[in-house]
């Protein structure tokens, strides 16, 4: 009886949730692709992607081919790889952010620019967050081209629409007395065993 009621509780707790994970550059065989002809494809289930720009002309081209269709926001946040000190006057890092809804076909610099990162010593404490707002007509395929042109930065992409959906149905509300059901069934089983003796 305990196993049965435990299974019900587990099913109720997991129903209707989404499964998500973080994809970190370098956890595979290599870093993210900088080749516009062969973007890194980010599979469904990764709602957080972490990468870095390391030096001059470090390009990361990512293809999200399983995003949920419809309105949503993709957010990119950039930060220095190590703290920028008060006397690091020469610190400079940045690049350009592009998006498109089809894979690049002709060059690395296709798509629409939606951000330009320019982190310097004097603005190092600013908020380097860039948002891409996708409308109701978004079809579920997105390519991001992140062109690090100089310096070194870390970035994180928040893509909640790329989380994998739980195949289980949404939980059904139970009547107030349902919480007493396991105890009642246990009592009936006890009485049957006693009567059988």
KAWO-V563929 format. One record per backbone hydrogen bond with DSSP energy under -1.0 kcal/mol. NH is the residue of the N-H (numbers start at 0). CO is the residue of the C=O. E is the energy in kcal/mol with one decimal. If there is no record, write none. Layout:
BEGIN
nh=NH co=CO e=E
nh=NH co=CO e=E
END
This chain:
BEGIN
nh=4 co=0 e=-2.2
nh=5 co=1 e=-2.3
nh=6 co=2 e=-2.0
nh=7 co=3 e=-1.8
nh=8 co=4 e=-2.1
nh=9 co=5 e=-2.4
nh=10 co=6 e=-2.2
nh=11 co=7 e=-2.3
nh=12 co=8 e=-2.0
nh=13 co=9 e=-1.8
nh=14 co=10 e=-1.5
nh=16 co=13 e=-1.3
nh=18 co=163 e=-2.8
nh=20 co=44 e=-1.6
nh=22 co=47 e=-2.9
nh=24 co=49 e=-3.2
nh=26 co=23 e=-2.1
nh=37 co=34 e=-1.7
nh=39 co=60 e=-2.7
nh=41 co=62 e=-2.8
nh=44 co=161 e=-4.0
nh=45 co=42 e=-1.3
nh=46 co=20 e=-1.2
nh=47 co=20 e=-1.4
nh=48 co=156 e=-2.3
nh=49 co=22 e=-3.0
nh=50 co=154 e=-2.3
nh=52 co=152 e=-3.3
nh=54 co=150 e=-1.3
nh=57 co=147 e=-1.9
nh=59 co=145 e=-2.5
nh=60 co=32 e=-3.1
nh=61 co=143 e=-2.9
nh=62 co=39 e=-3.1
nh=63 co=141 e=-3.7
nh=66 co=139 e=-1.4
nh=67 co=160 e=-2.0
nh=69 co=137 e=-2.1
nh=71 co=133 e=-1.7
nh=73 co=131 e=-2.5
nh=74 co=157 e=-2.1
nh=75 co=129 e=-3.1
nh=76 co=155 e=-2.3
nh=77 co=127 e=-2.5
nh=78 co=153 e=-2.4
nh=87 co=84 e=-1.6
nh=88 co=86 e=-2.1
nh=90 co=87 e=-1.9
nh=92 co=118 e=-2.2
nh=93 co=149 e=-2.6
nh=94 co=116 e=-1.6
nh=95 co=146 e=-2.0
nh=96 co=114 e=-2.6
nh=97 co=144 e=-2.3
nh=98 co=111 e=-2.0
nh=99 co=142 e=-1.6
nh=111 co=98 e=-2.9
nh=113 co=96 e=-2.5
nh=114 co=96 e=-1.1
nh=116 co=94 e=-2.6
nh=118 co=92 e=-2.8
nh=120 co=90 e=-1.0
nh=125 co=122 e=-2.2
nh=129 co=75 e=-3.1
nh=131 co=73 e=-3.0
nh=133 co=71 e=-3.2
nh=137 co=134 e=-2.0
nh=141 co=63 e=-2.6
nh=142 co=99 e=-3.0
nh=143 co=61 e=-2.7
nh=144 co=97 e=-2.3
nh=145 co=59 e=-3.1
nh=146 co=95 e=-2.8
nh=147 co=57 e=-2.0
nh=148 co=93 e=-1.5
nh=149 co=93 e=-1.7
nh=152 co=52 e=-1.8
nh=153 co=78 e=-3.3
nh=154 co=50 e=-2.5
nh=155 co=76 e=-2.1
nh=156 co=48 e=-3.2
nh=157 co=74 e=-3.4
nh=158 co=46 e=-3.0
nh=161 co=158 e=-2.3
nh=162 co=159 e=-1.4
nh=163 co=18 e=-2.3
nh=165 co=16 e=-1.2
nh=177 co=174 e=-2.0
nh=179 co=176 e=-1.5
nh=180 co=177 e=-1.2
nh=183 co=179 e=-2.2
nh=184 co=180 e=-2.5
nh=185 co=181 e=-2.1
nh=186 co=182 e=-2.1
nh=187 co=183 e=-2.2
nh=188 co=184 e=-2.2
nh=189 co=185 e=-2.1
nh=190 co=186 e=-2.3
nh=191 co=187 e=-2.4
nh=192 co=188 e=-2.2
nh=193 co=189 e=-2.0
nh=194 co=190 e=-2.4
nh=195 co=191 e=-2.3
END
